[in-house]
Amino acid sequence: MFEGHDLAIQQLLTARGLVGSGALQQAALDSGASGRPLARTIVDLGLVDQAVLLREVAGYLGHGYVEQLPEVLSADIAGLLDGEFARSRGVVPVEADPGAVSFATTHPFDGQLGDDLAFKIGRQVRLLVADPEQVQLLLRRYYGGELNADEAAHGFSVTPDGALSDTDLEKMAGQPPIVRFVNLVLGQAVRDGASDVHFEPFEGEFRIRCRVDGTLRDLTPPPHSLALPVISRLKVLAGLNIAERRLPQDGRLRLKLAGRSVDLRVSTLPTQFGESVVLRVLDQSAVRLELNQLGLPPAMLAGVEAAIARPNGIFIVTGPTGCGKTTTLYSCLNRLNQPEAKLLTVEDPVEYEIDGVMQVPVNNAAGLGFARALRTFLRQDPDIVMVGEIRDAETARIAIQASLTGHLVLTTLHTNDAASAITRLVDMGIEPFLLASTVEAVLAQRLVRRNCPSCRSAYVPPPETLCSLGLAAGAGAPPVFQRGQGCAACDGTGFLGRMGIFEFLRMTEPLREAVARGASLIELRQLAAGEGLAVLRQSGLAAALAGETAPEEVLRFT
């Protein structure tokens, strides 16, 4: 809310006497630490009611204020603006009278907006400050692209794949309606914070879905006739062979979407009804690569900082695909990235670029895998090495060798918990005594959806949920949790954003001795628990009891 205008908000609040100087200073510090705009921080802290703040901003800027926007816009009103302009400027028309047209906006500080609107529609304009969530809801509802899908479908008919030449496909993929539709879908995905976009052809249906906060959401289904031209357009953008529809292909592209440059990883898969395409969205501007912003509890954060401050050894981050392991490793690299140190990474692929770090993408076609790159790294005089993932025994052995020769190694594994990382490496053929002397710490993590702050409310889970969490019914009242009810801010899901839950295993001397003698996974878990290890389920339960997530989310991911 009012991003980029913290100074104006601060001056307004001071001039109106709405917030004391001490509270305002603390809110400014919280805003800087979290990356949220000052206005949003002020409201979230309960220092000023949102309606009061919006009304004051409207008066300060000379705009109108409206508490409740209409839920339905007439076709004449909505048709005053095209979708691209409405979304890019954060504005929707809400009312028209003979004197002027009223527009609600999320960007009231945009001094050019009124003139641009008046020029665009050729009428007098009145700007209104309104609840940003209500404005965004109208933007999604009336400018989300359904008309563009129909426009793109116009003139196309379902044609057998074999009847189209390569030239036909390229021409079809380059037609303006198809280009606009693809840009619309990708832009909306970036604005919604999607991590992946799925284009899935079925018999008589073309489904497009976005993974937001770990859950797939359907977009309004476009006509089935768009499947071939849209998928061809994506392949052209990624530089793939547009004529090859029998074998999987992988590519990458960079586009400017939603006002910023975004990298997209592209994967195609032949199916019985056509090619399925999945795009992984790599939006560096949406990722905060700072250790203290990952949500680690203070004790775990201190443990991670101590582990990566060592001159040598191995630090492992473990968990399933999509749990944020890469973000954690990049945050560690950011902390370690100093002029006096040389950092090398080998990744499949390089997801985010970090200034000052030499990043090497895996190229299996050319014979450059993790193991070969890591062997070469040892001749490049590095201080710190990051291996995107240990997938085989050879890579594991070279990583051990690197740590034994005075290098700090950061890497990931796919295991269910922290202790399993040790036994997985033993299963790969690494001698236990080598692991005991090289592994410094293991961090297991998951991402759970965060309760929407706008609609969360207290509730008591059913007995079976409490039992699964280890909170068996007994004497006294059951614990009260919180859960989002669904609102415009969270698109009715009850969740907004995700948060990490963690399990940190520090290799103490008793644990090193146990690993060296080949202790079983159960023994390692019991020993770690005796030393105070908080397992993932316990960390998730603590977050749920604090109202940050729902207990069902904890059970789903731990």
C-alpha positions, 0 to 999 in steps of 0.5 A: 500500500502506497509503496515508494511513498514512505516519506510522504506518509511519514510527513502526513502522519506527523502533520495530522498528529495521528502517530507519536514520534516514537511509534512512528520511528519504530514502524519505520524500522519495522518497515525497513526490516520487512521490506513492506511499505510504511503505510502497510506496516502502520496499519498492520501494527494497529497504529492507525485504522486503514480507513482513517489512513485512506481518508487522510491520504485522500484529503492530503492529495485533494482526492475523494474517498470511498469506503465501499466500492461497487461489486459490479461494474456496468459494461459501459463503465468497465469499457472505458479502460483497456486491461493493460492500462487499468492493471499497469496504473492500478485504476478502475472506473467506478462511476460516471455522471455528466460532470466527470468519471470517478476512478478508484486507484491504488496509486493516488500519489501518481501525479500524472494519473489524472491527466493521463486518464482525462486524455485517454477518455476525453472527459473530466476525471475525479480520483478516489482513494479506496481500499486497495484490496477492493480495487485489486478485486475489481481489476482481477474481475474486469481486467483479468483477460477473459475478453482477450482470450476470446479475441485471441481465439477469434479466427482459429479452428482446431486443426490436426497437428500434422496439417500444419507446417513449421512456417504455419506454426511460426506465423500462428505463434506470432499473431498479435492476439496470441502474443497479447494473450500469452503476455497477459497470462504471464503478466498475471502470473507474476503479479499473483506471485506464481512460482509455476505456470502450467499449460495443459491440453486435454481432449476438448479442453485447454487448461491453464493453472498457476501455482500460488503459495504452493497450491495450483489455481485454475485460470479462466479456461481459454478455448481449446483452439488456443492450445496449439498457437499458445504452446507454439508461442511459448516454444518460440520465446524459449528458443525451442524447436517448434516442430519437435512435438515428440520429445521433451525440450527444456529452455529459458527466456527472460521477459519484462512482465508486470514492470520488471524483468523475469526469468522463466524456465520452460519444460515441454512434455509430449502427451496424448493430446498435445504438449504440456508446458510448464514455466518456472517463474524466477522473479529475483525482485520478489525474493529477499535473499537475506538470512535474517528475512527467511523466518528462522527462529533466533536460535536457529539463525545463530546456528546457521550463521555459526555453521557458514562462518567456519573456514571449512566443512559442509552445510546441508539444506534438505527438503522436498522440491519447492521448499525454498532450499535454493533461496536459503543457500543464496541467502547464505551466499549473500552473507558470505559474499565479501571482496576477500573471498572467492565464491563458486557455484555449480547449479542446474540451472542458475536460478538467480544471478548474484554479483561477485559470485562465479556461477556455473550452469550444469550442461550435461549435453557437453559433459559438464555435470556437478562432479566435473564442475566441482573437481575443476573448482578445486583448481580455481582457488575458491574459498566457498563452494556451492553445489546445487544438489548432491545427486550421486556418490561421485559428487558427494565424495568430491564435496567431502574432499573439498571440505577436507582441503580447507573449503566451505561447501554449501549444498542440498539433498532431498530427504525428509528431515535433518538426520536423514541427510547423514544416512542418505550420504552413508547410503551413497557410499560415504564413510561415516567417519568422513561425515563425522569430521566434515558435516557442520550442520543440516537445516531441514525446511518446509514452506507452509501457507501463511494465514491471511491477516485480513480475514484470520479468526480464532477457531478450535480444530476437530479432535482428530486434528488435535490428536495428529498434532500430539494435543490429545484432548484432556483436562482443560480447554483445547488450544485455540488456533487461527485460520483465514476465512477467505476475503478479497485480499487472499482471493478467498483462500484464507492464506496470503504468502508462505512462511518457512518452518525449520529443523536445525541439526548442529553436529555436536561432539556426541552426534559426531561420535554416533555418526562415526560409529555408524549409528542408525537413523533412529539413534541419530534422531533420538540423540538429537532430540535429547540435545533439544532438536525441535523437529519440523512438526514442533516448529510448525505447531509453534507457528500455528499456535502463534496464529501464523498458519493453520494446523492443517497446513502443518499436518500437510507438510510435516 
